[in-house]
Amino acid sequence: MTDKEFSESHKKVFKNFSNGIIHNLILWIISKEDIHGYGLMKKLNDFFNFEDSKCEININSSKIYPILSKMEKRGFIVGEWKINENNKRVKFYSITREGELFLENIQNHFNIILKNPSWMAFFEEMTGKRFNNEKCNRN
């Protein structure tokens, strides 16, 4: 396998990873503040902008707005048209009770994962860091 083939393969794996978690990140971000799509894109790009990484993921409107639309249809978020700081009409998203319940389920699932010694060993080996289970096991 050439360096170029490895690099492309690596990018595909990283893209699959980011696509798998992006819905959860969106819901989590919206749970912290009402936010419009562009603001959400900026925050997500901060999540996936890694120094020294050849696997940057750029979050753009063609990716984010279909996800927001699906989340609205599922009742996890609601969009409301408002005037932003630049006097433009934009749609701000906020989390619904259904979205909060879903986010709580995600949190519970993460807590189960972080109590599992096999997952902790995996995370520690992948990051080269030792995790304090006391912080991970809070409920």
C-alpha positions in Angstrom: 0.0 0.0 0.0 1.4 3.4 -1.0 1.4 6.4 1.3 -1.3 8.0 -0.9 -3.5 4.8 -0.7 -3.0 4.7 3.0 -3.8 8.3 3.4 -7.0 8.0 1.4 -8.0 4.9 3.3 -7.3 6.7 6.6 -9.4 9.7 5.5 -12.4 7.4 4.7 -12.2 5.7 8.1 -12.0 9.1 9.8 -15.0 10.4 7.8 -17.1 7.4 8.8 -16.2 8.0 12.4 -17.1 11.7 12.2 -20.4 10.9 10.4 -21.3 8.5 13.1 -20.9 11.0 15.9 -22.0 14.3 14.2 -25.7 13.8 15.0 -25.0 13.5 18.7 -22.7 16.5 18.6 -25.4 18.6 16.9 -28.0 17.7 19.5 -25.5 18.4 22.3 -24.5 21.8 20.9 -28.2 22.8 20.4 -28.9 21.7 24.0 -26.4 24.3 25.2 -27.8 27.2 23.2 -30.3 28.2 20.5 -28.1 28.4 17.4 -28.5 28.9 13.7 -27.1 26.6 11.0 -24.0 28.7 10.2 -23.1 29.0 13.9 -23.5 25.3 14.3 -21.3 24.6 11.3 -18.6 26.8 12.8 -18.7 24.9 16.1 -18.7 21.6 14.4 -15.7 22.6 12.3 -13.9 23.4 15.6 -14.6 19.8 16.7 -13.1 18.3 13.5 -10.2 20.7 12.9 -7.1 18.9 14.3 -3.6 20.2 14.1 -1.1 17.8 12.5 -3.9 15.7 11.1 -4.3 14.9 7.4 -8.0 13.9 8.1 -9.8 17.2 8.5 -13.5 17.0 8.0 -15.2 20.2 6.7 -18.8 20.6 7.8 -20.7 22.5 5.2 -24.3 23.4 4.5 -25.0 20.4 2.3 -24.2 18.2 5.2 -25.7 20.1 8.1 -29.1 21.2 6.8 -30.3 17.7 5.9 -29.4 16.5 9.4 -31.2 19.5 11.0 -34.3 18.8 8.9 -34.3 15.1 9.9 -33.9 16.1 13.6 -36.8 18.5 13.3 -39.0 15.8 11.7 -38.1 13.4 14.5 -39.1 16.0 17.0 -35.6 16.3 18.6 -35.2 20.0 17.7 -37.5 22.9 16.6 -36.5 25.7 14.3 -37.8 29.3 14.7 -37.1 32.1 12.3 -35.5 35.1 14.0 -33.5 38.2 13.1 -29.8 37.7 13.8 -27.1 40.2 14.8 -26.6 41.2 11.1 -30.3 42.0 10.7 -30.9 38.9 8.6 -33.7 36.4 9.0 -32.3 33.1 10.0 -33.6 29.9 11.5 -32.5 29.3 15.1 -32.7 25.7 16.5 -33.5 24.7 20.0 -33.8 21.3 21.6 -37.2 19.8 22.5 -38.1 17.6 25.5 -37.9 14.6 23.1 -34.4 15.7 22.1 -33.4 16.1 25.8 -34.6 12.6 26.5 -32.7 11.2 23.5 -29.6 13.1 24.7 -30.0 11.6 28.2 -30.1 8.1 26.6 -26.8 8.9 24.8 -25.3 10.1 28.1 -26.4 6.9 29.8 -24.9 4.8 27.0 -21.6 6.7 27.3 -21.6 6.0 31.0 -22.1 2.3 30.4 -19.2 2.3 27.9 -16.9 4.1 30.3 -17.6 1.6 33.0 -16.5 -1.2 30.8 -12.8 -2.1 31.3 -12.4 -3.2 27.7 -13.5 0.1 26.4 -11.4 2.0 28.9 -8.3 0.0 27.8 -9.1 0.8 24.2 -9.5 4.6 24.9 -6.3 4.6 27.0 -4.3 2.8 24.3 -5.7 5.0 21.5 -5.0 8.2 23.4 -1.9 7.2 25.4 -3.6 8.7 28.4 -4.8 7.1 31.6 -8.4 8.0 32.5 -9.8 8.4 36.0 -12.9 6.3 36.1 -14.3 8.4 39.0 -14.9 11.3 36.5 -16.3 8.9 33.9 -18.7 7.2 36.2 -20.6 10.2 37.4 -24.4 10.0 37.0 
